[in-house]
Amino acid sequence: MRAIDTNIVVRLLTADDAEQAKAARGLVEAGDIFLGVTVLLEAEWVLRAGYGFAPAQIVAALRGMGWACPAPTSACLPPSEKEKEDAARAAPS
C-alpha cells in the first residue's frame, strides 16, 4: 500500500500542471493507496484558500475520487441530487 500526500490530491483535482496531473492519476489508478485524514484536511484547505474552490466543489471533487471514509458519516455518502446541482452551479465555466 502506498500513502499519497496532499500534493498528489491537489494535482489530480486541479490539473494545473498536465504532467504532474497525469503522474498523480497514474498513482491513484494503480490502486492500493492510503489517504490519511490529514491529507484530506490539507487538500480541502489548499483547494479553498489557494484555488478558490467553493465548498460544494471540494465535496464533489473528493467524493468523485471514490475514496471511502474511515467511519460512516453523512459526509461519506454519495452526493445528493441537490449537492450535485450545487456543485455544477459552483463549477467555473
C-alpha positions in Angstrom: 0.0 0.0 0.0 1.2 3.5 -0.9 0.4 6.6 1.1 -0.3 9.6 -1.1 0.2 13.2 0.1 -1.6 16.5 -0.4 0.3 17.4 -3.4 -0.9 14.4 -5.3 -4.5 15.0 -4.4 -4.3 18.7 -5.4 -2.5 18.0 -8.7 -5.1 15.4 -9.5 -8.1 17.6 -8.7 -6.8 20.8 -10.2 -4.8 19.5 -13.2 -2.9 22.8 -13.0 0.2 21.0 -14.3 -0.6 18.5 -17.0 2.4 16.3 -16.5 2.0 16.2 -12.7 -1.7 15.5 -13.0 -1.0 12.6 -15.3 1.5 11.2 -12.9 -0.9 11.7 -9.9 -3.7 9.9 -11.8 -1.4 7.0 -12.6 -0.5 6.6 -8.9 -4.2 6.7 -7.8 -5.4 4.4 -10.6 -2.8 1.9 -9.7 -4.8 1.3 -6.6 -4.0 0.1 -3.1 -3.4 3.6 -1.8 -3.7 5.1 1.7 -5.1 8.6 2.1 -4.8 10.0 5.6 -7.3 12.2 7.2 -4.7 14.9 7.5 -4.1 14.8 3.7 -7.9 15.3 3.1 -7.9 18.2 5.5 -4.9 19.9 3.9 -6.3 19.3 0.4 -9.5 21.0 1.4 -7.6 24.0 2.7 -5.4 24.3 -0.4 -8.4 23.9 -2.7 -10.4 26.5 -0.8 -7.7 29.1 0.1 -5.3 28.6 -2.7 -7.5 27.8 -5.7 -10.8 29.5 -4.6 -12.9 26.3 -4.8 -16.3 26.6 -3.3 -17.2 24.1 -0.5 -19.6 22.3 -2.8 -16.9 21.9 -5.5 -14.5 20.5 -2.9 -17.1 18.0 -1.6 -17.9 16.9 -5.2 -14.3 16.6 -6.2 -13.3 14.5 -3.2 -16.4 12.3 -3.5 -15.8 12.0 -7.2 -12.5 10.4 -6.4 -14.4 7.4 -5.0 -12.4 7.3 -1.7 -14.1 5.6 1.2 -14.4 7.3 4.5 -12.9 5.7 7.6 -16.2 5.9 9.5 -19.8 6.1 8.3 -20.9 9.7 8.3 -23.2 11.7 6.1 -20.1 13.3 4.6 -19.1 9.8 3.3 -22.4 9.2 1.5 -22.7 9.7 -2.3 -23.8 13.3 -3.1 -27.5 14.0 -3.2 -29.1 15.4 -6.3 -29.1 18.9 -4.7 -25.4 18.6 -3.9 -24.7 17.6 -7.5 -26.7 20.6 -8.8 -25.0 22.9 -6.3 -21.6 21.7 -7.4 -22.5 22.1 -11.1 -23.6 25.6 -10.5 -20.5 26.4 -8.5 -18.1 25.0 -11.1 -16.1 27.5 -13.1 -17.2 27.9 -16.7 
